[in-house]
Amino acid sequence: MNPYILTTLLLSLGLGTTLTFMGSHWVLAWMGLEINTLAIIPLMSQQHHPRATEAATKYFLAQATGAATLLFAAITNAWMEGQWDIAQTCHPITATLLTVALALKIGLAPLHSWVPEVLQGLNLTTGLILSTWQKLAPFALLLQLQHNNPTLLIILGMTSTLVGGWGGLNQTQLRKVLAYSSIAHLGWMMLVLQLSPSLTLLTLITYFLLTAATFLTLKMNNSTNINSLTLSWSKAPALTCMIPLMLLSLGGLPPLTGFMPKWMILLELSKAGMSAVATFAALSALLSLYFYLRITYAATLTMAPNTALGTAPWRTPSAQVTLPLTLTTIMAMCLLPLAPSALAMLAL
């Protein structure tokens, strides 16, 4: 892609998210979401491959549906309540419509079916943008929205944690596994959104770090399915030692970083008297942990046939920039000791 066009598209992505962050008017927020959508579609279809075109089309249809529903709900709320302010109390019907529209835009279950199919058709760099940056603007609106129906958030959260764990069990494509991982993590955020928005934001940031580390690792190894991970030792032997720790951190296993937000969410749910929901979420996390262990097994305990071609790649220096991978990998594994500081900040 032409560097000038790429720069314009990336700046448009930043502009759309910034508009949504700064705006207190529903129309301005809707404009930011639309700029975001229109900026990433050329990045999706730049490969000129049928799968990329299909992914871009599905993404456009899903996002257009969510944006139309959001605009309809905002207009209805202005008609019923007489105001366009995002932070003001909405009518219960329009608040439900807005929550559903934003759930569709970020891919919460049961409105999740576009996420695995879209992510499967993208390259790993664009998939990283879709899994991280594109979730910022809708989440900013979810955090500002006055939720009149906490039961809806609990249903969306529990459904997403279950679907995210169950759907990834029989997948062999790593991008689809990461798509279902995204759905499961978003479900955890929804469970605690009403109780502690600051904890939801902390969980989102932690998820971004873990997902960025995983995507950059797969990009370094040029791996898109589980079988291709068996050759990762011959491409980056040191990085292969880090893969199990990153994946187990993504699954929320102590003493890694990914355990911190799940532990805090379970603590918050228990304090609110929602022990059944906390138990359900903890059990559904075991499903996700299973398919992370499958990938860990393939990457570290399974070795491809030892041929001359298979052992050669480690001698070839990689031209990829490794600083982002190094930083995100360290943070994905070593931030759990900061949990007391995070708890103290949340208590302020």
Backbone hydrogen bonds in HBPLUS format (Angstrom, degrees):
<---DONOR---> <-ACCEPTOR-->    atom                        ^
c    i                          cat <-CA-CA->   ^        H-A-AA   ^      H-
h    n   atom  resd res      DA  || num        DHA   H-A  angle D-A-AA Bond
n    s   type  num  typ     dist DA aas  dist angle  dist       angle   num
A0006-LEU N   A0002-ASN O   2.91 MM   4  6.19 164.5  1.93 160.8 166.0     1
A0007-THR N   A0003-PRO O   2.88 MM   4  6.02 157.6  1.93 144.7 150.7     2
A0008-THR N   A0004-TYR O   2.97 MM   4  6.18 157.2  2.02 144.0 150.2     3
A0009-LEU N   A0005-ILE O   2.93 MM   4  6.20 159.4  1.97 152.7 157.9     4
A0010-LEU N   A0006-LEU O   2.97 MM   4  6.19 160.7  2.00 150.9 156.0     5
A0011-LEU N   A0007-THR O   2.90 MM   4  6.06 158.3  1.94 149.9 156.1     6
A0012-SER N   A0008-THR O   2.91 MM   4  6.09 145.9  2.03 141.4 151.2     7
A0013-LEU N   A0009-LEU O   2.94 MM   4  6.26 147.2  2.05 143.2 151.9     8
A0014-GLY N   A0010-LEU O   3.07 MM   4  6.41 160.3  2.11 146.6 150.9     9
A0015-LEU N   A0011-LEU O   2.83 MM   4  6.07 150.8  1.91 143.6 152.6    10
A0016-GLY N   A0012-SER O   2.89 MM   4  6.06 164.8  1.91 152.9 155.4    11
A0017-THR N   A0013-LEU O   3.18 MM   4  6.40 166.5  2.20 150.9 154.1    12
A0018-THR N   A0014-GLY O   2.95 MM   4  6.05 158.0  1.99 145.7 152.5    13
A0019-LEU N   A0015-LEU O   2.88 MM   4  6.06 157.4  1.93 152.1 157.8    14
A0020-THR N   A0016-GLY O   3.20 MM   4  6.44 158.1  2.25 143.9 149.1    15
A0021-PHE N   A0017-THR O   2.94 MM   4  6.21 153.2  2.01 147.1 155.2    16
A0022-MET N   A0018-THR O   2.90 MM   4  6.05 163.8  1.92 154.5 157.9    17
A0023-GLY N   A0019-LEU O   2.90 MM   4  5.78 148.8  2.00 146.3 154.1    18
A0086-ILE N   A0024-SER O   2.96 MM  62  5.45 154.9  2.02 137.8 143.4    19
A0029-ALA N   A0025-HIS O   3.02 MM   4  6.34 158.8  2.07 154.2 160.7    20
A0026-TRP N   A0084-TRP O   3.24 MM  58  5.84 147.9  2.35 148.5 157.5    21
A0030-TRP N   A0026-TRP O   2.87 MM   4  6.09 154.7  1.94 146.1 153.4    22
A0031-MET N   A0027-VAL O   2.91 MM   4  6.17 152.0  1.99 145.0 152.5    23
A0032-GLY N   A0028-LEU O   3.02 MM   4  6.33 155.4  2.09 147.3 153.2    24
A0033-LEU N   A0029-ALA O   3.06 MM   4  6.39 157.6  2.11 150.3 155.7    25
A0034-GLU N   A0030-TRP O   3.01 MM   4  6.26 154.2  2.07 148.3 155.3    26
A0035-ILE N   A0031-MET O   2.94 MM   4  6.20 159.8  1.98 153.2 158.3    27
A0036-ASN N   A0032-GLY O   3.02 MM   4  6.21 158.2  2.07 146.2 152.3    28
A0037-THR N   A0033-LEU O   3.01 MM   4  6.28 158.4  2.06 145.9 151.0    29
A0038-LEU N   A0034-GLU O   2.93 MM   4  6.13 172.5  1.94 157.7 159.1    30
A0039-ALA N   A0035-ILE O   2.98 MM   4  6.01 141.0  2.13 144.0 153.7    31
A0040-ILE N   A0036-ASN O   3.26 MM   4  6.47 147.6  2.37 147.5 154.2    32
A0041-ILE N   A0037-THR O   3.34 MM   4  6.48 143.4  2.48 150.0 158.4    33
A0044-MET N   A0040-ILE O   2.99 MM   4  6.31 143.6  2.13 149.1 159.8    34
A0044-MET N   A0041-ILE O   3.08 MM   3  5.03 122.1  2.44  95.4 110.1    35
A0045-SER N   A0041-ILE O   3.12 MM   4  6.40 155.0  2.18 154.0 159.7    36
A0048-HIS N   A0045-SER O   3.36 MM   3  5.91 164.5  2.39 115.7 119.7    37
A0052-ALA N   A0049-HIS O   3.00 MM   3  5.22 117.6  2.40 103.9 119.4    38
A0053-THR N   A0049-HIS O   2.95 MM   4  6.25 161.8  1.98 162.5 168.2    39
A0054-GLU N   A0050-PRO O   2.90 MM   4  6.04 157.7  1.95 146.2 152.7    40
A0055-ALA N   A0051-ARG O   2.90 MM   4  6.08 155.8  1.96 143.0 149.7    41
A0056-ALA N   A0052-ALA O   2.93 MM   4  6.15 160.0  1.97 148.6 153.7    42
A0057-THR N   A0053-THR O   2.96 MM   4  6.15 155.7  2.02 146.6 153.3    43
A0058-LYS N   A0054-GLU O   2.95 MM   4  6.17 166.9  1.97 153.5 156.6    44
A0059-TYR N   A0055-ALA O   2.92 MM   4  6.05 158.6  1.96 147.8 154.3    45
A0060-PHE N   A0056-ALA O   2.93 MM   4  6.08 157.7  1.98 144.0 150.2    46
A0061-LEU N   A0057-THR O   2.99 MM   4  6.25 162.6  2.02 153.0 157.1    47
A0062-ALA N   A0058-LYS O   3.00 MM   4  6.18 165.6  2.02 150.7 154.6    48
A0063-GLN N   A0059-TYR O   2.90 MM   4  6.02 168.6  1.91 154.3 157.9    49
A0064-ALA N   A0060-PHE O   2.80 MM   4  5.84 154.0  1.87 146.6 154.6    50
A0065-THR N   A0061-LEU O   3.00 MM   4  6.12 154.8  2.07 143.0 149.4    51
A0066-GLY N   A0062-ALA O   3.03 MM   4  6.30 162.3  2.06 148.4 153.1    52
A0067-ALA N   A0063-GLN O   2.83 MM   4  6.00 158.5  1.88 147.9 154.1    53
A0068-ALA N   A0064-ALA O   2.89 MM   4  5.99 158.8  1.94 145.9 151.7    54
A0069-THR N   A0065-THR O   2.98 MM   4  6.16 160.2  2.02 148.7 154.2    55
A0070-LEU N   A0066-GLY O   2.93 MM   4  6.10 154.7  2.00 144.0 151.3    56
A0071-LEU N   A0067-ALA O   2.91 MM   4  6.12 161.3  1.94 150.2 154.7    57
A0072-PHE N   A0068-ALA O   2.93 MM   4  6.07 158.5  1.97 146.7 153.1    58
A0073-ALA N   A0069-THR O   2.90 MM   4  6.09 157.5  1.95 146.3 152.5    59
A0074-ALA N   A0070-LEU O   2.90 MM   4  6.13 155.2  1.96 147.1 154.2    60
A0075-ILE N   A0071-LEU O   2.93 MM   4  6.15 160.2  1.97 149.3 154.2    61
A0076-THR N   A0072-PHE O   2.92 MM   4  6.10 158.9  1.96 146.9 153.4    62
A0077-ASN N   A0073-ALA O   2.85 MM   4  6.03 153.6  1.92 145.4 152.8    63
A0078-ALA N   A0074-ALA O   2.94 MM   4  6.20 152.7  2.02 144.2 151.6    64
A0079-TRP N   A0075-ILE O   2.96 MM   4  6.21 146.9  2.07 144.3 153.5    65
A0080-MET N   A0076-THR O   2.93 MM   4  6.17 150.4  2.02 146.8 154.7    66
A0081-GLU N   A0077-ASN O   2.69 MM   4  5.60 164.5  1.72 153.0 158.0    67
A0082-GLY N   A0078-ALA O   2.86 MM   4  4.59 134.0  2.07 111.1 122.8    68
A0095-ALA N   A0091-HIS O   2.84 MM   4  6.00 157.4  1.89 163.4 171.1    69
A0096-THR N   A0092-PRO O   3.07 MM   4  6.22 152.4  2.15 141.6 147.9    70
A0097-LEU N   A0093-ILE O   3.05 MM   4  6.37 158.4  2.10 147.3 153.3    71
A0098-LEU N   A0094-THR O   2.84 MM   4  6.02 160.1  1.88 150.3 155.5    72
A0099-THR N   A0095-ALA O   3.00 MM   4  6.16 157.0  2.05 143.0 149.2    73
A0100-VAL N   A0096-THR O   2.99 MM   4  6.22 159.6  2.03 150.0 155.3    74
A0101-ALA N   A0097-LEU O   2.91 MM   4  6.12 158.9  1.96 149.6 155.6    75
A0102-LEU N   A0098-LEU O   2.99 MM   4  6.19 162.8  2.02 150.8 154.7    76
A0103-ALA N   A0099-THR O   2.86 MM   4  6.01 146.1  1.98 142.1 152.5    77
A0104-LEU N   A0100-VAL O   2.95 MM   4  6.21 148.0  2.05 146.3 154.0    78
A0105-LYS N   A0101-ALA O   3.11 MM   4  6.40 149.8  2.20 141.2 149.4    79
A0106-ILE N   A0102-LEU O   3.10 MM   4  6.37 146.6  2.22 146.2 153.1    80
A0107-GLY N   A0103-ALA O   2.91 MM   4  5.86 127.1  2.20 136.7 150.4    81
A0108-LEU N   A0103-ALA O   2.90 MM   5  5.10 170.2  1.90 146.8 149.3    82
A0111-LEU N   A0108-LEU O   2.72 MM   3  5.48 136.7  1.90 132.3 139.7    83
A0115-VAL N   A0112-HIS O   2.91 MM   3  5.69 151.7  1.99 129.9 137.3    84
A0118-VAL N   A0114-TRP O   2.96 MM   4  5.96 157.5  2.01 152.9 159.2    85
A0119-LEU N   A0115-VAL O   3.00 MM   4  6.06 173.0  2.00 158.3 160.6    86
A0120-GLN N   A0116-PRO O   3.01 MM   4  6.00 148.4  2.11 141.9 150.0    87
A0121-GLY N   A0118-VAL O   3.12 MM   3  5.46 137.9  2.30 105.2 116.1    88
A0122-LEU N   A0119-LEU O   3.31 MM   3  5.44 168.2  2.33 107.9 111.2    89
A0127-GLY N   A0123-ASN O   2.89 MM   4  6.02 153.3  1.96 151.1 160.0    90
A0128-LEU N   A0124-LEU O   2.96 MM   4  6.08 141.2  2.11 135.7 144.5    91
A0129-ILE N   A0125-THR O   3.18 MM   4  6.59 154.0  2.25 145.6 151.7    92
A0130-LEU N   A0126-THR O   2.93 MM   4  6.21 161.1  1.97 151.5 156.7    93
A0131-SER N   A0127-GLY O   2.94 MM   4  6.06 150.2  2.03 142.8 150.5    94
A0132-THR N   A0128-LEU O   3.10 MM   4  6.14 129.3  2.36 141.7 153.1    95
A0134-GLN N   A0129-ILE O   3.19 MM   5  6.45 161.7  2.22 163.1 164.0    96
A0135-LYS N   A0132-THR O   3.10 MM   3  5.69 159.0  2.15 117.3 123.9    97
A0136-LEU N   A0133-TRP O   3.11 MM   3  5.55 161.3  2.14 114.4 120.2    98
A0139-PHE N   A0135-LYS O   3.19 MM   4  6.13 153.3  2.26 141.0 148.9    99
A0140-ALA N   A0136-LEU O   2.90 MM   4  6.14 144.7  2.02 148.7 158.8   100
A0141-LEU N   A0137-ALA O   3.26 MM   4  6.63 151.4  2.34 148.8 155.4   101
A0142-LEU N   A0138-PRO O   2.95 MM   4  6.28 153.8  2.02 146.0 154.0   102
A0143-LEU N   A0139-PHE O   2.90 MM   4  6.07 153.6  1.97 148.6 154.6   103
A0144-GLN N   A0140-ALA O   3.22 MM   4  6.40 141.9  2.37 135.6 144.9   104
A0145-LEU N   A0141-LEU O   2.92 MM   4  5.97 140.0  2.08 147.9 158.4   105
A0152-LEU N   A0149-ASN O   3.09 MM   3  5.69 136.6  2.29 114.5 123.8   106
A0154-ILE N   A0150-PRO O   3.04 MM   4  6.39 156.6  2.10 151.5 157.9   107
A0155-ILE N   A0151-THR O   2.93 MM   4  6.17 160.0  1.97 150.7 156.0   108
A0156-LEU N   A0152-LEU O   2.91 MM   4  6.13 166.7  1.93 152.5 156.1   109
A0157-GLY N   A0153-LEU O   2.84 MM   4  5.97 158.3  1.89 145.9 152.5   110
A0158-MET N   A0154-ILE O   2.85 MM   4  6.00 170.9  1.86 154.8 157.0   111
A0159-THR N   A0155-ILE O   2.95 MM   4  5.97 163.3  1.97 149.4 154.7   112
A0160-SER N   A0156-LEU O   2.97 MM   4  6.02 154.9  2.04 142.0 149.2   113
A0161-THR N   A0157-GLY O   2.99 MM   4  6.21 160.5  2.03 151.6 156.4   114
A0162-LEU N   A0158-MET O   3.12 MM   4  6.24 157.2  2.17 144.7 150.8   115
A0163-VAL N   A0159-THR O   2.85 MM   4  5.99 171.7  1.86 154.3 157.2   116
A0164-GLY N   A0160-SER O   2.78 MM   4  5.65 158.5  1.82 144.0 151.2   117
A0165-GLY N   A0161-THR O   3.18 MM   4  6.17 145.7  2.30 131.4 139.1   118
A0166-TRP N   A0162-LEU O   2.81 MM   4  5.93 167.3  1.83 155.3 159.7   119
A0167-GLY N   A0163-VAL O   2.75 MM   4  5.48 160.7  1.79 144.2 150.6   120
A0169-LEU N   A0166-TRP O   3.39 MM   3  5.72 165.0  2.41 109.7 114.1   121
A0226-ILE N   A0172-THR O   2.97 MM  54  5.59 156.9  2.02 162.0 168.4   122
A0177-VAL N   A0173-GLN O   3.10 MM   4  6.44 153.9  2.17 149.1 157.1   123
A0174-LEU N   A0224-THR O   2.95 MM  50  5.40 147.3  2.06 123.9 132.6   124
A0178-LEU N   A0174-LEU O   2.94 MM   4  6.20 157.4  2.00 147.6 152.8   125
A0179-ALA N   A0175-ARG O   2.96 MM   4  6.16 136.2  2.16 133.2 145.4   126
A0180-TYR N   A0176-LYS O   3.00 MM   4  6.33 161.1  2.04 153.1 155.7   127
A0181-SER N   A0177-VAL O   2.90 MM   4  6.13 146.3  2.01 142.1 152.9   128
A0182-SER N   A0178-LEU O   2.91 MM   4  6.08 147.4  2.02 137.2 145.0   129
A0183-ILE N   A0179-ALA O   3.08 MM   4  6.47 153.8  2.16 145.9 152.4   130
A0184-ALA N   A0180-TYR O   3.01 MM   4  6.27 159.5  2.06 147.5 152.4   131
A0185-HIS N   A0181-SER O   2.99 MM   4  6.24 162.8  2.02 152.4 156.6   132
A0186-LEU N   A0182-SER O   2.94 MM   4  6.12 159.0  1.99 150.9 156.9   133
A0187-GLY N   A0183-ILE O   3.06 MM   4  6.28 143.7  2.19 141.0 150.7   134
A0188-TRP N   A0184-ALA O   3.22 MM   4  6.65 148.5  2.32 145.6 152.8   135
A0189-MET N   A0185-HIS O   3.15 MM   4  6.54 153.9  2.22 146.6 153.6   136
A0190-MET N   A0186-LEU O   2.98 MM   4  6.29 150.6  2.07 147.0 154.8   137
A0191-LEU N   A0187-GLY O   3.11 MM   4  6.36 147.4  2.22 146.5 154.5   138
A0193-LEU N   A0190-MET O   3.36 MM   3  5.04 154.1  2.43  94.5 101.9   139
A0196-SER N   A0192-VAL O   2.87 MM   4  5.83 173.7  1.87 164.3 165.1   140
A0199-LEU N   A0196-SER O   3.10 MM   3  5.34 125.0  2.42 103.1 116.4   141
A0200-THR N   A0196-SER O   3.14 MM   4  6.53 149.5  2.23 148.0 157.1   142
A0201-LEU N   A0197-PRO O   3.00 MM   4  6.32 152.4  2.08 146.8 153.5   143
A0202-LEU N   A0198-SER O   3.00 MM   4  6.29 153.4  2.07 142.8 150.0   144
A0203-THR N   A0199-LEU O   2.91 MM   4  6.12 157.4  1.96 147.3 153.2   145
A0204-LEU N   A0200-THR O   2.94 MM   4  6.18 151.9  2.01 145.6 153.4   146
A0205-ILE N   A0201-LEU O   3.01 MM   4  6.29 160.1  2.05 150.4 154.7   147
A0206-THR N   A0202-LEU O   2.98 MM   4  6.21 162.5  2.01 149.6 154.7   148
A0207-TYR N   A0203-THR O   2.87 MM   4  6.05 156.9  1.93 147.0 153.7   149
A0208-PHE N   A0204-LEU O   2.97 MM   4  6.23 152.0  2.05 146.5 153.9   150
A0209-LEU N   A0205-ILE O   3.08 MM   4  6.44 156.1  2.14 149.7 155.1   151
A0210-LEU N   A0206-THR O   3.03 MM   4  6.33 167.2  2.05 156.6 159.3   152
A0211-THR N   A0207-TYR O   2.88 MM   4  5.96 166.2  1.90 153.5 157.7   153
A0212-ALA N   A0208-PHE O   2.89 MM   4  5.91 159.4  1.93 146.6 152.7   154
A0213-ALA N   A0209-LEU O   3.04 MM   4  6.21 161.8  2.08 147.6 152.3   155
A0214-THR N   A0210-LEU O   3.08 MM   4  6.31 156.0  2.13 144.8 151.2   156
A0215-PHE N   A0211-THR O   2.90 MM   4  6.09 173.0  1.90 158.2 159.7   157
A0216-LEU N   A0212-ALA O   2.96 MM   4  6.01 164.8  1.98 150.6 155.2   158
A0217-THR N   A0213-ALA O   3.03 MM   4  6.12 145.9  2.15 138.6 147.7   159
A0218-LEU N   A0214-THR O   3.01 MM   4  6.30 162.7  2.04 154.1 158.0   160
A0219-LYS N   A0215-PHE O   2.89 MM   4  6.11 150.0  1.98 145.8 154.9   161
A0220-MET N   A0216-LEU O   2.92 MM   4  6.08 151.5  2.01 140.7 147.9   162
A0221-ASN N   A0217-THR O   3.06 MM   4  6.35 153.2  2.13 148.1 154.8   163
A0222-ASN N   A0218-LEU O   2.77 MM   4  5.68 113.4  2.21 133.8 151.3   164
A0223-SER N   A0218-LEU O   3.01 MM   5  5.18 159.3  2.06 142.5 148.6   165
A0229-LEU N   A0226-ILE O   3.08 MM   3  5.41 146.4  2.20 105.9 115.8   166
A0230-THR N   A0227-ASN O   3.14 MM   3  5.77 162.3  2.17 114.9 120.2   167
A0231-LEU N   A0228-SER O   3.29 MM   3  5.90 163.1  2.32 112.9 117.4   168
A0232-SER N   A0229-LEU O   3.04 MM   3  5.08 165.5  2.06 108.9 112.4   169
A0234-SER N   A0231-LEU O   3.10 MM   3  5.56 137.7  2.28 109.0 119.5   170
A0235-LYS N   A0232-SER O   3.11 MM   3  5.17 147.0  2.22 100.8 110.7   171
A0236-ALA N   A0232-SER O   2.94 MM   4  6.04 174.5  1.95 165.9 166.1   172
A0314-TRP N   A0234-SER O   2.55 MM  80  5.13  96.4  2.24 162.9 171.7   173
A0240-THR N   A0236-ALA O   3.00 MM   4  6.20 146.0  2.11 153.5 163.6   174
A0241-CYS N   A0238-ALA O   3.16 MM   3  5.46 136.2  2.36 101.6 112.5   175
A0242-MET N   A0239-LEU O   2.90 MM   3  5.10 135.9  2.10 101.4 114.5   176
A0243-ILE N   A0239-LEU O   3.16 MM   4  6.49 131.9  2.40 145.9 159.1   177
A0246-MET N   A0242-MET O   3.02 MM   4  6.30 159.6  2.06 160.3 166.7   178
A0247-LEU N   A0243-ILE O   2.99 MM   4  6.17 168.2  2.01 160.3 163.1   179
A0248-LEU N   A0244-PRO O   2.90 MM   4  6.00 160.7  1.94 148.3 154.1   180
A0249-SER N   A0245-LEU O   2.92 MM   4  5.98 143.3  2.05 138.0 148.1   181
A0250-LEU N   A0246-MET O   2.94 MM   4  6.22 148.5  2.04 142.8 151.5   182
A0251-GLY N   A0247-LEU O   2.98 MM   4  6.31 136.3  2.17 137.7 149.9   183
A0253-LEU N   A0248-LEU O   3.07 MM   5  5.64 161.8  2.10 151.2 154.2   184
A0252-GLY N   A0249-SER O   3.05 MM   3  5.02 148.5  2.15  97.9 107.7   185
A0256-LEU N   A0253-LEU O   3.21 MM   3  6.14 160.8  2.25 129.7 135.1   186
A0259-PHE N   A0256-LEU O   3.18 MM   3  5.90 159.6  2.22 118.7 124.5   187
A0260-MET N   A0257-THR O   2.99 MM   3  5.72 147.5  2.10 122.1 129.5   188
A0263-TRP N   A0259-PHE O   2.95 MM   4  5.99 158.8  2.00 156.8 163.1   189
A0264-MET N   A0260-MET O   3.05 MM   4  6.25 163.5  2.08 153.9 158.3   190
A0265-ILE N   A0261-PRO O   2.89 MM   4  6.06 153.9  1.96 146.8 154.1   191
A0266-LEU N   A0262-LYS O   2.96 MM   4  6.13 164.5  1.99 148.8 152.8   192
A0267-LEU N   A0263-TRP O   2.97 MM   4  6.16 151.7  2.05 144.6 153.0   193
A0268-GLU N   A0264-MET O   2.90 MM   4  6.14 154.5  1.97 145.9 152.4   194
A0269-LEU N   A0265-ILE O   2.88 MM   4  6.12 161.3  1.91 154.5 159.3   195
A0270-SER N   A0266-LEU O   2.99 MM   4  6.11 154.3  2.06 142.4 149.3   196
A0271-LYS N   A0267-LEU O   3.00 MM   4  6.24 152.2  2.08 144.1 151.6   197
A0272-ALA N   A0268-GLU O   3.11 MM   4  6.35 143.2  2.25 141.1 150.5   198
A0274-MET N   A0269-LEU O   2.91 MM   5  5.21 160.1  1.95 162.1 156.1   199
A0273-GLY N   A0270-SER O   3.12 MM   3  5.18 161.1  2.16 106.1 110.2   200
A0278-ALA N   A0274-MET O   3.05 MM   4  6.34 160.4  2.09 151.5 157.4   201
A0279-THR N   A0275-SER O   2.90 MM   4  6.10 156.2  1.96 148.3 154.4   202
A0280-PHE N   A0276-ALA O   2.97 MM   4  6.18 160.2  2.01 147.3 152.7   203
A0281-ALA N   A0277-VAL O   2.93 MM   4  6.16 160.0  1.97 151.3 156.5   204
A0282-ALA N   A0278-ALA O   2.96 MM   4  6.15 158.8  2.00 147.6 153.4   205
A0283-LEU N   A0279-THR O   2.95 MM   4  6.16 156.9  2.01 150.0 156.0   206
A0284-SER N   A0280-PHE O   2.95 MM   4  6.15 155.3  2.02 147.1 154.1   207
A0285-ALA N   A0281-ALA O   3.04 MM   4  6.25 135.6  2.24 140.0 151.3   208
A0286-LEU N   A0283-LEU O   3.09 MM   3  5.41 143.1  2.23 103.3 113.5   209
A0287-LEU N   A0284-SER O   3.14 MM   3  5.42 134.4  2.36 101.7 112.7   210
A0289-LEU N   A0285-ALA O   2.97 MM   4  6.23 157.3  2.02 146.8 153.7   211
A0290-TYR N   A0286-LEU O   3.07 MM   4  6.26 138.7  2.24 139.3 148.8   212
A0290-TYR N   A0287-LEU O   3.18 MM   3  5.25 129.0  2.46  95.1 108.0   213
A0292-TYR N   A0288-SER O   3.15 MM   4  6.46 146.5  2.27 149.7 159.7   214
A0293-LEU N   A0289-LEU O   2.99 MM   4  6.17 149.3  2.09 141.9 149.9   215
A0294-ARG N   A0290-TYR O   3.02 MM   4  6.41 143.0  2.16 143.2 153.8   216
A0295-ILE N   A0291-PHE O   3.27 MM   4  6.45 158.5  2.32 137.5 141.1   217
A0296-THR N   A0292-TYR O   2.92 MM   4  6.19 156.1  1.98 146.7 154.1   218
A0297-TYR N   A0293-LEU O   2.87 MM   4  6.03 156.8  1.92 147.3 152.8   219
A0298-ALA N   A0294-ARG O   3.05 MM   4  6.33 158.6  2.10 147.6 153.0   220
A0299-ALA N   A0295-ILE O   2.95 MM   4  6.14 151.6  2.03 148.6 156.2   221
A0300-THR N   A0296-THR O   3.03 MM   4  6.08 153.9  2.10 150.9 156.4   222
A0301-LEU N   A0297-TYR O   2.93 MM   4  5.11 145.6  2.05 130.1 141.1   223
A0307-THR N   A0305-PRO O   2.99 MM   2  5.95 114.9  2.42 114.9  98.4   224
A0310-GLY N   A0307-THR O   3.09 MM   3  5.03 121.6  2.44  92.1 107.2   225
A0311-THR N   A0307-THR O   3.14 MM   4  6.42 138.0  2.32 147.5 157.3   226
A0315-ARG N   A0312-ALA O   3.01 MM   3  5.90 158.2  2.06 133.8 138.9   227
A0316-THR N   A0313-PRO O   3.02 MM   3  5.35 152.3  2.10 110.5 119.0   228
A0326-THR N   A0322-THR O   2.88 MM   4  6.09 156.3  1.94 153.3 160.3   229
A0327-LEU N   A0323-LEU O   3.00 MM   4  6.23 168.8  2.01 161.0 162.5   230
A0328-THR N   A0324-PRO O   3.01 MM   4  6.10 172.2  2.02 151.9 154.4   231
A0329-THR N   A0325-LEU O   2.94 MM   4  5.89 152.5  2.02 143.3 151.3   232
A0330-ILE N   A0326-THR O   3.08 MM   4  6.25 162.9  2.11 148.8 152.8   233
A0331-MET N   A0327-LEU O   3.03 MM   4  6.28 165.7  2.06 151.8 155.9   234
A0332-ALA N   A0328-THR O   2.81 MM   4  5.86 141.7  1.96 140.3 151.1   235
A0333-MET N   A0330-ILE O   3.21 MM   3  5.46 151.2  2.29 102.5 111.0   236
A0334-CYS N   A0330-ILE O   2.97 MM   4  5.91 148.8  2.07 155.5 163.8   237
A0338-LEU N   A0335-LEU O   2.99 MM   3  5.57 155.1  2.06 117.0 124.9   238
A0339-ALA N   A0336-LEU O   2.94 MM   3  5.45 164.1  1.96 125.8 127.3   239
A0341-SER N   A0338-LEU O   3.08 MM   3  5.32 116.5  2.50 103.9 119.0   240
A0342-ALA N   A0338-LEU O   2.96 MM   4  6.29 155.8  2.02 154.7 162.6   241
A0343-LEU N   A0339-ALA O   2.89 MM   4  6.14 158.4  1.93 155.8 161.3   242
A0344-ALA N   A0340-PRO O   2.93 MM   4  6.16 154.1  2.00 144.8 151.9   243
A0345-MET N   A0341-SER O   2.95 MM   4  6.21 153.9  2.02 147.7 154.5   244
A0346-LEU N   A0342-ALA O   2.96 MM   4  6.19 152.9  2.03 147.2 154.6   245
A0347-ALA N   A0343-LEU O   3.05 MM   4  6.24 136.0  2.25 139.6 150.9   246
A0348-LEU N   A0345-MET O   3.24 MM   3  5.39 151.1  2.33 100.7 109.0   247
